[in-house]
């Protein structure tokens, strides 16, 4: 219900041409920080889109990530949804909102994909040729704690309740149980997403 409500609601904003450029340049810059996947940079996206500029609401931000995670395809699609919601908020209902939504989605996806895809292609070719070097092995081992830290920060942002840190026990107990199931079992993620949605509809978390 919350996802449908977030998709239907708009948060009226005004964007100037420089704001669109700023949005593109932001994703262009954060692209190289997306170590471990784009979801790892969700906390900084929340800071930029919600806290700093007010272009999205907390509900729109969380709904964009939840919908993209539940849908088939790469999880980077949540960035397209974030840009789509920014455009809808700027254009309002109607054709202008749809046009701005497509513009926002295109700018965000191009910004996040262009630098990282280029760097990944070049770095992967180099690392494969030099995979036995000590520096390459050390780099791979050193990146592991960084990725874990970024993912934990993303978990904290998504665990917030209406913009406030979630303090209720059931929500954090569900988070811990899900993490344990992902770690120790081969249960498909869609089952856990479905269980979480059911618990939310029932009002238990």
N, C-alpha and C positions, 0 to 999 in steps of 0.2 A: 504494500500500500504506500509506504514511504517513497519507494522508487517511482511509482506512477505519479505521486503528488509532486515530487521534485521535477520530473520531466514536464509536467503541465504548468508549473509555476515559473514565472520569469521575474528577474530582479532588474528593474530598469536602470540602465547606465548609459552614459554618453562616451563614445570613443572618437577621438580625433585621429587623423591619419598617422600622426606620430605615435599614438597609442598602439595602433596596429603594428607599426614598425617595431615598437618596444616589445610587443608580445612575441614577434618573430625572432628578434635578437635575443630575447631571454631564453627561448627554447634552443636557439643556436648555441648559446653559451653553456646551458645546462646539459646539452647532449653529451659532452665529453665526461660528465660526472656520473652518467648512468651506468655505473659499474654494478654488475649483477642484475641488470634489467632496468627499464624505465621506472618500474614501481618503486625502486630504491630511492628515487629522487622525489617521491610524492610529498614528503614533509616540506621541502623547499618550494615545490609548486603551490602547496597550500599557503605558505607564507606569502608568496608573490601574488597569487590570484585572489585569495580570500582576505588575509590579514592586511597586506600592504595596499593593494589597489581596490579591493572591494568589488571586483568584477564578477565574482561568484559567491553564492552562499555556502555555508557548511554543508547543507543538505544536497545541493547540486554537486558539490565536489565529491562527497562520499557516494552519491548515487552514480556518478559517472564511472567511478572505479568499480563499484559493485556490478553494474550492468556489463562492463567490459570483461570483468573476470568471469562472469557467468556465461557470457556468449562464446561461441566457438571462435578460434583464431588467436593471434598473439595478444598478450595483455597490454602491449603498447597502444592498443586501440583506445585505451582510456584517455590518452592525450587528445585524440581526435574528438572525443566526447566533451572534454574540458573546453577545447576551442569552440566546439559547436554551441555549448551553453553560453560561452562569452558572447558569441555572435548573436544568439537569440536574445540575450539580455540587452544588447546594444540596438538590435533592430526591432524588437517587439514582435507581436503577432503579425502574421501575414507574410507576403512575398519578400519584403525587405528583411524580415527576421530570418527567413530561410536562406537568403543570399548571404547575409552576414554570418549565419551559422556555418555555411559551406566555406566562406572565406576564413573564419576562425579555425575550423578544422584543418584546412589546407595549410595555413601558416604554421600552426603548431606541429603538424606531422612533418612538414618539410624541414622545419627548424630542428626537430629532435632527431630526424633520421639522417640528414645530409652529412654533418660532421662525423657522427659516430660510425655510420656505415662506411664512409671513406677511410677513417682511421682503422676500423676493425679489419677491413680488407687488406690494407697495407701492413698492419701490425701482425695479422695472422700469417701472412705469407713469410714475413721476416722471422717470426717466432718459430714457425715450423722448420725453416731452414737451420735455425740455431737452437733447437730445443734442448740440446745437450749442454749448453752453456750454463755455468753456475748462476749467472745473473738472471737468466730467463727463469730458471727453477725458483730462485729466491723471490723474484717478482710475483710469480703465481702463488707461492705460499704466503707472501705478505699481503696479498689482496684479500685473502679469505676473511680475516677479522674485520676489514673495512666493509665488505659486503654484508656481513652479519650485522654490524652496527647500523648500516643504512636501512636494512630490512626491519630491524627492531624499531627504529625511529618511525618508519612507515606504519608499522603495527600500532604504535602509540597514537599517531594522527587518526588512523581509521577507527581506533577504539574510543575516540572522543564522542560524547553524547551532546548533540546540539551545540557544538562549539565549546563545551566545557569538558575537562578531563573526566572520563567515566570512572565513578568510584563504586558502582554497585558490584558486589561479589559475583553474581551469576554471569555477567558479561566477561569478566576476566577469567573466571573458571572455564567458561566455554572456549575462550582464546587459548588457554593453557592445554585444555583437552584436545583441541584441534591440532595444535602444534605437536603434541605427543603422538597423535594418530598419524600425522604426516611423516613424522620421524621413524616410527616403529612399525608401521603397517603399509600395505600397498593399496589401501582403500582409495578409490577414485575421489578426486577433489569435488566433483559435481555432487556426490552424495553428501559431503560435508556442507557444501554451499546450500543444498536443499534443506538439510537439517537446520542450519542456521536461519534460513528464511522462515521455516515453519515455526521455530521457537520465537522469532520476532513477531510473526503474525499472531501467535497465541499470547503475546505480551509477556513471555517469561524472561526475556532479556531485552 
